Amino acid sequence: MQVQVNTDDHIEGGESLSQWITAEATSRLSRFQDHVTRLEVFLSDLDAGKSGANDKRCRIEARVTGRQPVTVTAEADKMANAFIAAADKLSRALDTDLGRLKDKHGRDTIRTAEAE
């Protein structure tokens, strides 16, 4: 799973932030590595340097093999909190999306069950 980190001009951290996000994303979403080919993480400061409540935004777009991309967004007062919230949302969204795919072909139906 490839992780690409994009930031706006107001986000500081550089390579160390990118490495931390890559490590966290890989560990938090490792169970989806067979389905997700790439994660694109977009970090932005909504107030452009001014401090404020929930002014950091993290958007994660997961490219799923054979499916439409799954995108989630989270806002928080710190970039790390925004990323963790977005990663948790993405995990739930992928569970739902890939769970539907599995259930579509994995359920038994009463119409084919033999009556006793």
C-alpha positions as CSV (number, residue, x, y, z in Angstrom):
1,M,0.0,0.0,0.0
2,Q,1.5,3.3,-1.1
3,V,0.9,6.4,1.0
4,Q,1.2,9.8,-0.5
5,V,1.0,12.9,1.8
6,N,0.1,16.3,0.5
7,T,0.0,19.5,2.6
8,D,-0.9,23.1,2.1
9,D,1.6,25.9,2.6
10,H,0.6,26.4,6.3
11,I,1.4,22.9,7.5
12,E,4.8,22.4,9.1
13,G,6.5,19.1,9.7
14,G,8.0,18.2,6.4
15,E,9.6,14.8,6.0
16,S,9.1,13.8,9.7
17,L,5.3,14.4,9.5
18,S,5.2,12.4,6.3
19,Q,7.0,9.5,7.8
20,W,4.8,9.5,10.9
21,I,1.7,9.5,8.8
22,T,3.0,6.7,6.6
23,A,3.8,4.6,9.6
24,E,0.5,5.3,11.3
25,A,-1.6,4.7,8.2
26,T,0.2,1.4,7.5
27,S,-0.3,0.1,11.0
28,R,-3.9,1.3,11.4
29,L,-5.1,0.1,8.0
30,S,-2.8,-3.0,7.5
31,R,-5.8,-5.4,7.4
32,F,-6.9,-3.7,4.1
33,Q,-3.5,-3.9,2.4
34,D,-4.8,-6.6,0.0
35,H,-7.6,-4.3,-1.2
36,V,-6.1,-0.8,-1.0
37,T,-3.4,0.1,-3.5
38,R,-2.8,3.7,-2.5
39,L,-3.7,6.2,0.2
40,E,-3.7,9.9,-0.5
41,V,-3.6,12.1,2.6
42,F,-4.4,15.8,2.3
43,L,-3.5,18.0,5.3
44,S,-4.7,21.6,5.5
45,D,-4.9,24.4,8.0
46,L,-8.4,26.1,7.6
47,D,-7.5,29.3,9.4
48,A,-4.2,29.7,7.6
49,G,-1.9,30.0,10.6
50,K,-4.3,31.6,13.1
51,S,-5.2,29.4,16.0
52,G,-8.8,28.3,16.4
53,A,-10.9,25.4,17.3
54,N,-10.9,22.5,14.9
55,D,-8.9,24.4,12.3
56,K,-6.8,21.4,11.0
57,R,-8.4,19.2,8.4
58,C,-7.3,15.8,7.2
59,R,-8.8,14.2,4.1
60,I,-7.8,10.6,3.2
61,E,-8.7,9.0,-0.1
62,A,-8.2,5.3,-0.4
63,R,-7.9,3.7,-3.9
64,V,-9.5,0.3,-3.6
65,T,-8.8,-2.3,-6.2
66,G,-11.7,-2.7,-8.6
67,R,-13.9,-0.2,-6.7
68,Q,-14.5,3.5,-6.5
69,P,-12.2,5.5,-4.2
70,V,-13.4,5.9,-0.6
71,T,-12.9,9.4,0.9
72,V,-13.2,10.6,4.5
73,T,-12.6,13.9,6.2
74,A,-11.9,14.9,9.8
75,E,-11.2,18.2,11.6
76,A,-9.5,18.7,14.9
77,D,-7.5,21.2,16.8
78,K,-4.2,19.3,16.1
79,M,-3.1,17.7,12.9
80,A,-2.3,14.4,14.6
81,N,-5.8,14.2,16.1
82,A,-7.4,15.1,12.7
83,F,-5.3,12.3,11.0
84,I,-6.2,9.7,13.6
85,A,-9.9,10.6,13.4
86,A,-9.8,10.4,9.6
87,A,-8.0,7.0,9.7
88,D,-10.6,5.6,12.1
89,K,-13.4,6.9,9.8
90,L,-11.7,5.3,6.8
91,S,-11.3,2.0,8.6
92,R,-15.1,2.0,9.3
93,A,-15.9,3.1,5.8
94,L,-13.7,0.3,4.3
95,D,-15.3,-2.3,6.6
96,T,-18.7,-1.2,5.3
97,D,-17.7,-1.0,1.6
98,L,-15.7,-4.3,1.5
99,G,-18.1,-6.0,3.8
100,R,-20.9,-5.4,1.3
101,L,-18.8,-6.9,-1.4
102,K,-18.2,-10.1,0.7
103,D,-21.8,-10.4,1.8
104,K,-23.1,-10.1,-1.7
105,H,-21.6,-13.5,-2.6
106,G,-21.3,-15.1,0.8
107,R,-24.8,-15.3,2.2
108,D,-27.0,-18.4,2.2
109,T,-30.6,-18.0,1.1
110,I,-33.6,-19.8,2.4
111,R,-34.8,-20.4,-1.2
112,T,-32.1,-23.0,-1.8
113,A,-32.3,-24.7,1.6
114,E,-34.0,-28.1,1.7
115,A,-37.0,-28.4,3.9
116,E,-36.7,-31.1,6.6
